[in-house]
Amino acid sequence: MKAEFVPRLRCPACRRDGTLELHVSASDEREAREGGLRCAECLAEFPLHHGVAELLHEPPEHIVREAAGLERFAEQMRLEGWDREMIRRLPNVEHGYWYVQARSMHQLLTTIPFRPGQSVLDVGSNTCWASNHFAERGLRAIALDIATTELQGLYTAEYFIEGGRVYFERMLGSMDAIPLASSSVDYVYCCEVLHHNDAQSLRRTFAEIFRVLRPGGRLLMVNETLKTLRDPSGVNLEGVEQFEGYEHAHWALRYRWEATRAGFFTEVAEPHYLEFFGDDYLRPEPGTPRRALATKRLGFALRSLAPVRRGYLAWLNHARVGVSMNMIATKPARYVGRHAGMQ
């Protein structure tokens, strides 16, 4: 952790901004590596290990269980051959799941007007690959997660920052009690993480994201797990039971309502990894039957019609099985409230 980052923190115990003080016992040329943070107001203390500020204060039991499950999942990844080099290649690995992640990140980096020096909070950063991509493009990235274990937590960040080419901050904390000061970041990135909230914590999470964003800032919700008419559960029950994931998929309208309730303007985004919305729609595989090719050409013609695009996107988000939702939520630029002043 860099010393200049400390004033942007919030004490997770008394929930006051800018009250934490850094005490360093070991550091390197990059950052403070060991030590602690102490609140000048409530005197609460929080450890700093391997550059990670441990700001997860009195976590509920389900978060403790989920973090332990991530440790077990990391062991499974090691058995399957995951190592430092594979993590460093993410999301560009040959796997269907990671194809979706790679296309989604490409979509963000080519459609969102990021500027070097802007800040982005990566919520549920996990292996920290997204934080690394943001940092490579000159953004001041902050990784937030409930676990530190390598391959499934914040210590994985060392795989990316050890060479000195990129740097980003790391915080152990919860998304429904974000340990950042109000109006302190330009973007919040949530990729397949918001469904790790029940109904009550989902509402708190949207309120917290709204609080930490600067006026005009954006929440980038990517590939969020959904309930749909054909899949009213929306949760991989086998994986949840094995690793005690705290998963509660919600309806698309629920995500949008909770964002609106928190104060956001919302817009559902098109997923470019799906062929209909992609830029390579008319590149059929060799040997594609004529009938299938004709259907593709018809679809290509129809996708230029806005009502067709909106209707297809609504069908995906409300009816289809195995789909996810993308949404951009913007905090009003002239918002005046308890947590953020006019800018």
C-alpha positions as CSV (number, residue, x, y, z in Angstrom):
1,M,0.0,0.0,0.0
2,K,1.3,3.4,-0.9
3,A,1.1,6.1,1.7
4,E,-0.7,8.5,-0.6
5,F,-3.6,6.1,-0.9
6,V,-4.4,6.1,2.9
7,P,-6.5,9.4,2.9
8,R,-8.9,7.8,0.4
9,L,-9.8,5.0,2.9
10,R,-12.8,4.8,5.3
11,C,-12.6,3.2,8.7
12,P,-14.8,0.1,8.5
13,A,-15.4,0.2,12.2
14,C,-16.7,3.7,12.8
15,R,-17.3,4.5,9.1
16,R,-15.6,7.8,9.0
17,D,-13.6,8.9,6.0
18,G,-9.9,9.8,6.1
19,T,-9.3,8.8,9.7
20,L,-6.9,5.9,9.1
21,E,-3.2,6.3,9.8
22,L,-0.6,4.0,8.4
23,H,2.1,2.4,10.6
24,V,4.9,0.7,8.6
25,S,7.1,-2.1,9.9
26,A,8.4,-3.3,6.5
27,S,8.4,-1.8,3.0
28,D,10.1,-2.0,-0.4
29,E,10.7,0.4,-3.2
30,R,7.1,0.0,-4.3
31,E,5.0,0.2,-1.2
32,A,4.5,-0.4,2.5
33,R,4.4,-4.2,2.8
34,E,3.8,-4.9,6.5
35,G,2.4,-2.9,9.4
36,G,-1.1,-1.7,10.2
37,L,-3.7,1.0,9.9
38,R,-5.2,2.7,13.0
39,C,-8.2,4.9,13.1
40,A,-7.6,8.3,14.8
41,E,-11.2,8.5,15.9
42,C,-12.3,5.1,17.2
43,L,-8.8,3.6,17.6
44,A,-9.7,0.5,15.7
45,E,-6.6,-1.3,14.2
46,F,-6.3,-3.2,11.0
47,P,-3.4,-5.3,9.8
48,L,-1.4,-4.7,6.6
49,H,0.2,-7.9,5.2
50,H,2.0,-8.3,1.9
51,G,0.8,-4.9,0.9
52,V,-2.9,-5.8,1.4
53,A,-4.9,-3.7,3.8
54,E,-7.2,-6.1,5.8
55,L,-10.3,-3.9,6.3
56,L,-12.9,-6.7,6.5
57,H,-14.4,-5.7,9.8
58,E,-16.6,-8.2,11.8
59,P,-17.6,-10.2,8.7
60,P,-20.8,-12.2,8.9
61,E,-20.5,-16.0,9.0
62,H,-21.4,-16.5,5.4
63,I,-18.5,-14.3,4.2
64,V,-16.1,-16.3,6.4
65,R,-17.4,-19.6,5.0
66,E,-17.2,-18.3,1.4
67,A,-13.6,-17.1,1.9
68,A,-12.7,-20.6,3.2
69,G,-14.4,-22.1,0.2
70,L,-12.2,-20.0,-2.1
71,E,-9.2,-21.4,-0.4
72,R,-10.4,-24.9,-1.2
73,F,-11.1,-23.9,-4.7
74,A,-7.6,-22.6,-5.1
75,E,-6.3,-26.0,-4.1
76,Q,-8.4,-27.6,-6.8
77,M,-7.0,-25.1,-9.3
78,R,-3.5,-26.1,-8.4
79,L,-4.4,-29.8,-8.9
80,E,-5.7,-28.9,-12.3
81,G,-2.4,-27.2,-13.3
82,W,-3.1,-23.5,-12.7
83,D,0.0,-21.6,-12.0
84,R,1.5,-18.1,-12.1
85,E,2.0,-18.1,-15.9
86,M,-1.6,-19.2,-16.6
87,I,-3.0,-16.5,-14.3
88,R,-0.8,-13.9,-16.0
89,R,-2.3,-14.7,-19.3
90,L,-5.9,-14.2,-18.2
91,P,-8.4,-13.7,-19.7
92,N,-6.7,-14.8,-22.9
93,V,-6.8,-18.6,-22.4
94,E,-8.6,-21.2,-24.5
95,H,-11.7,-21.7,-22.4
96,G,-15.3,-20.8,-23.2
97,Y,-15.8,-18.9,-19.9
98,W,-12.6,-16.9,-20.4
99,Y,-13.6,-16.1,-24.0
100,V,-16.6,-14.3,-22.6
101,Q,-14.5,-12.4,-20.1
102,A,-12.0,-11.4,-22.8
103,R,-14.7,-10.1,-25.1
104,S,-16.4,-8.3,-22.3
105,M,-13.2,-6.6,-21.2
106,H,-12.4,-5.6,-24.8
107,Q,-15.9,-4.2,-25.1
108,L,-15.4,-2.0,-22.0
109,L,-11.9,-0.8,-23.1
110,T,-13.2,0.2,-26.5
111,T,-16.6,1.7,-25.5
112,I,-16.0,3.4,-22.1
113,P,-14.1,6.7,-22.3
114,F,-11.4,5.8,-19.7
115,R,-8.7,8.4,-19.2
116,P,-5.2,7.7,-17.8
117,G,-5.2,8.7,-14.1
118,Q,-8.8,7.9,-13.5
119,S,-9.6,5.5,-10.7
120,V,-11.5,2.2,-10.9
121,L,-12.6,-0.1,-8.0
122,D,-12.5,-3.8,-9.0
123,V,-15.2,-5.4,-6.7
124,G,-14.7,-9.1,-6.1
125,S,-11.3,-9.0,-7.9
126,N,-10.5,-12.6,-7.3
127,T,-7.4,-13.4,-9.4
128,C,-6.9,-9.6,-10.0
129,W,-6.6,-10.0,-13.7
130,A,-9.1,-7.2,-14.4
131,S,-7.2,-4.8,-12.0
132,N,-4.1,-5.7,-14.0
133,H,-5.7,-4.8,-17.3
134,F,-7.0,-1.5,-15.9
135,A,-3.6,-0.6,-14.5
136,E,-1.9,-1.5,-17.8
137,R,-4.0,1.2,-19.4
138,G,-3.0,3.9,-17.0
139,L,-5.9,3.7,-14.6
140,R,-5.5,3.8,-10.8
141,A,-7.0,0.4,-10.0
142,I,-8.1,-0.8,-6.6
143,A,-8.8,-4.5,-6.0
144,L,-11.4,-5.4,-3.4
145,D,-12.1,-9.0,-2.3
146,I,-13.0,-11.1,0.7
147,A,-10.1,-13.5,0.3
148,T,-6.3,-13.2,0.1
149,T,-5.3,-16.7,-0.9
150,E,-3.2,-17.1,-4.0
151,L,-5.2,-18.1,-7.2
152,Q,-8.5,-17.0,-5.6
153,G,-7.7,-13.8,-3.7
154,L,-5.7,-10.6,-3.3
155,Y,-2.2,-12.2,-2.9
156,T,-2.5,-13.3,-6.6
157,A,-1.9,-9.6,-7.4
158,E,1.8,-10.3,-6.8
159,Y,1.9,-12.3,-10.1
160,F,1.2,-9.0,-12.0
161,I,2.9,-6.3,-10.0
162,E,6.1,-8.1,-9.0
163,G,7.9,-7.0,-12.2
164,G,7.2,-3.4,-11.5
165,R,5.4,-2.7,-14.8
166,V,2.0,-2.2,-13.2
167,Y,0.8,-1.3,-9.7
168,F,-2.6,-1.4,-8.0
169,E,-3.9,-1.2,-4.5
170,R,-5.4,-4.2,-2.7
171,M,-8.0,-4.2,0.1
172,L,-9.6,-7.0,2.0
173,G,-13.2,-5.9,2.5
174,S,-16.9,-6.4,1.7
175,M,-18.8,-4.8,-1.1
176,D,-21.7,-3.9,1.1
177,A,-19.4,-1.9,3.4
178,I,-16.7,-0.6,1.0
179,P,-13.7,0.7,3.0
180,L,-13.2,3.7,0.7
181,A,-14.0,7.4,1.3
182,S,-17.2,8.9,-0.3
183,S,-16.8,10.3,-3.8
184,S,-13.4,8.8,-4.2
185,V,-13.4,6.8,-7.5
186,D,-14.5,7.4,-11.1
187,Y,-15.6,3.8,-11.9
188,V,-16.7,0.7,-10.1
189,Y,-16.3,-2.6,-12.0
190,C,-18.4,-5.5,-10.9
191,C,-18.0,-8.7,-13.0
192,E,-20.1,-11.7,-11.9
193,V,-20.0,-10.6,-8.2
194,L,-23.3,-8.8,-7.3
195,H,-25.2,-12.1,-7.1
196,H,-23.1,-12.9,-4.0
197,N,-25.6,-10.7,-2.1
198,D,-29.0,-11.6,-0.7
199,A,-31.8,-9.1,-1.1
200,Q,-30.8,-6.9,1.9
201,S,-27.0,-6.8,1.1
202,L,-27.7,-6.2,-2.6
203,R,-29.5,-3.0,-1.6
204,R,-26.6,-2.0,0.7
205,T,-24.1,-2.8,-2.0
206,F,-25.7,-0.5,-4.6
207,A,-25.9,2.2,-1.9
208,E,-22.2,1.8,-1.1
209,I,-21.2,1.9,-4.8
210,F,-23.2,5.0,-5.2
211,R,-21.5,6.5,-2.2
212,V,-17.9,5.9,-3.3
213,L,-18.4,7.0,-6.9
214,R,-17.7,10.7,-7.7
215,P,-20.6,12.6,-9.2
216,G,-20.8,11.5,-12.9
217,G,-19.0,8.3,-12.0
218,R,-20.2,4.9,-13.4
219,L,-20.9,1.4,-12.2
220,L,-19.9,-1.1,-14.9
221,M,-21.9,-4.2,-14.2
222,V,-20.6,-7.1,-16.4
223,N,-22.0,-10.6,-16.9
224,E,-24.1,-10.7,-13.9
225,T,-25.9,-14.0,-13.0
226,L,-29.6,-13.8,-13.6
227,K,-32.9,-15.5,-12.8
228,T,-35.0,-15.9,-15.9
229,L,-38.4,-17.4,-16.7
230,R,-36.7,-20.5,-18.0
231,D,-34.1,-20.6,-15.1
232,P,-35.8,-19.3,-11.9
233,S,-32.8,-20.3,-9.8
234,G,-29.9,-18.9,-11.8
235,V,-27.4,-20.5,-9.5
236,N,-24.9,-23.4,-10.0
237,L,-26.1,-25.3,-7.0
238,E,-23.4,-28.0,-7.2
239,G,-20.6,-25.5,-7.1
240,V,-22.3,-23.5,-4.4
241,E,-22.7,-26.5,-2.1
242,Q,-19.1,-27.7,-2.7
243,F,-17.4,-24.4,-2.0
244,E,-20.1,-22.7,0.1
245,G,-20.5,-19.8,-2.3
246,Y,-23.1,-17.3,-1.0
247,E,-25.0,-16.9,-4.3
248,H,-28.5,-15.4,-4.8
249,A,-29.2,-14.7,-8.4
250,H,-31.7,-11.9,-8.9
251,W,-34.1,-10.9,-11.7
252,A,-32.8,-8.3,-14.2
253,L,-35.5,-5.9,-13.1
254,R,-34.3,-6.3,-9.5
255,Y,-30.8,-5.3,-10.3
256,R,-32.0,-2.3,-12.2
257,W,-34.5,-1.3,-9.5
258,E,-32.0,-1.5,-6.8
259,A,-29.5,0.7,-8.8
260,T,-32.3,3.2,-9.5
261,R,-33.3,3.2,-5.8
262,A,-29.7,4.0,-4.9
263,G,-29.8,7.0,-7.1
264,F,-28.3,5.8,-10.4
265,F,-29.5,6.4,-14.0
266,T,-29.3,2.9,-15.6
267,E,-28.8,1.5,-19.1
268,V,-28.8,-2.1,-20.0
269,A,-25.8,-2.9,-22.2
270,E,-25.5,-5.3,-25.1
271,P,-23.1,-8.2,-24.6
272,H,-20.7,-8.1,-27.6
273,Y,-19.6,-11.7,-26.9
274,L,-22.9,-12.9,-28.3
275,E,-22.8,-13.3,-32.1
276,F,-25.9,-11.1,-32.8
277,F,-24.3,-8.1,-31.1
278,G,-20.7,-8.8,-32.1
279,D,-18.6,-7.3,-34.9
280,D,-18.0,-10.6,-36.7
281,Y,-21.6,-11.6,-37.2
282,L,-21.2,-12.4,-40.9
283,R,-18.1,-14.6,-40.7
284,P,-19.6,-18.1,-40.9
285,E,-17.6,-21.2,-40.4
286,P,-16.5,-23.0,-43.5
287,G,-19.2,-25.5,-44.6
288,T,-22.1,-23.6,-43.1
289,P,-25.4,-24.9,-44.7
290,R,-27.1,-22.5,-47.0
291,R,-30.2,-22.3,-44.8
292,A,-28.2,-21.4,-41.7
293,L,-26.3,-18.8,-43.8
294,A,-29.5,-17.3,-45.0
295,T,-30.8,-17.1,-41.4
296,K,-27.6,-15.3,-40.4
297,R,-28.0,-12.8,-43.2
298,L,-31.5,-12.1,-42.1
299,G,-30.4,-11.6,-38.6
300,F,-27.7,-9.3,-39.7
301,A,-30.2,-7.2,-41.6
302,L,-32.6,-7.1,-38.6
303,R,-30.0,-6.2,-36.0
304,S,-29.8,-2.7,-37.5
305,L,-33.3,-2.1,-36.2
306,A,-33.3,-0.6,-32.7
307,P,-36.6,-2.3,-31.7
308,V,-35.3,-5.7,-32.7
309,R,-32.1,-5.2,-30.7
310,R,-34.0,-4.1,-27.6
311,G,-36.5,-6.9,-28.0
312,Y,-33.8,-9.5,-28.3
313,L,-31.9,-8.1,-25.4
314,A,-35.0,-8.2,-23.2
315,W,-35.7,-11.8,-24.2
316,L,-32.1,-12.7,-23.2
317,N,-32.3,-11.0,-19.9
318,H,-35.8,-12.2,-18.9
319,A,-36.4,-15.6,-20.5
320,R,-33.4,-17.4,-21.8
321,V,-31.4,-20.0,-19.8
322,G,-27.7,-19.5,-18.9
323,V,-27.4,-15.8,-19.8
324,S,-26.0,-12.9,-17.9
325,M,-26.7,-9.2,-17.7
326,N,-24.7,-6.1,-18.5
327,M,-25.6,-2.7,-17.2
328,I,-24.1,0.8,-16.9
329,A,-25.3,2.8,-14.0
330,T,-24.3,6.5,-13.8
331,K,-24.3,8.7,-10.7
332,P,-25.9,12.1,-11.6
333,A,-23.1,14.6,-12.3
334,R,-24.7,17.3,-10.1
335,Y,-25.8,15.0,-7.3
336,V,-26.0,16.7,-3.9
337,G,-26.5,14.4,-0.9
338,R,-25.3,13.3,2.5
339,H,-22.2,11.6,1.1
340,A,-21.2,13.6,-2.0
341,G,-21.1,17.2,-2.7
342,M,-21.7,19.1,-6.0
343,Q,-18.9,19.2,-8.5
